């Protein structure tokens, strides 16, 4: 996922419609994570 993040235009977003990803791990890499039924994890203030 780190390679994918580095190649993406920033800010990088992940949309998890099935709640199968490790949200916290991806957030620590730098992604803004949006999962169905859960609060968003974003780097925006």
C-alpha positions as CSV (number, residue, x, y, z in Angstrom):
1,X,0.0,0.0,0.0
2,X,3.0,2.3,0.6
3,X,3.9,2.1,-3.1
4,X,0.4,2.8,-4.2
5,X,0.2,5.8,-1.8
6,X,3.5,7.2,-3.2
7,X,2.2,7.0,-6.8
8,X,-1.1,8.7,-6.1
9,X,-2.0,12.4,-6.5
10,X,-2.3,13.9,-3.0
11,X,-4.5,14.0,-1.0
12,X,-5.0,10.3,-1.4
13,X,-8.4,8.8,-0.6
14,X,-9.5,5.2,0.1
15,X,-13.2,4.3,0.0
16,X,-14.0,1.1,1.8
17,X,-17.5,0.0,0.9
18,X,-17.2,-3.4,2.6
19,X,-15.2,-2.6,5.7
20,X,-12.5,-5.1,4.9
21,X,-9.4,-2.9,5.1
22,X,-7.2,-2.0,8.1
23,X,-8.3,1.6,8.4
24,X,-5.7,2.7,11.0
25,X,-2.8,1.2,9.0
26,X,-3.8,3.0,5.9
27,X,-4.4,6.3,7.8
28,X,-0.8,6.0,9.3
29,X,0.6,5.6,5.7
30,X,-1.2,8.9,4.8
31,X,-4.5,8.0,3.2
32,X,-7.7,9.7,4.0
33,X,-10.0,6.7,4.8
34,X,-13.8,6.6,4.3
35,X,-15.6,3.5,5.4
36,X,-19.3,2.7,5.2
37,X,-21.0,3.2,8.6
38,X,-17.8,4.5,10.4
39,X,-16.4,8.0,11.0
40,X,-13.9,9.2,8.4
41,X,-10.2,9.2,9.2
42,X,-8.8,12.3,7.5
43,X,-5.7,14.4,7.7
44,X,-7.7,17.5,7.2
45,X,-8.4,19.8,10.1
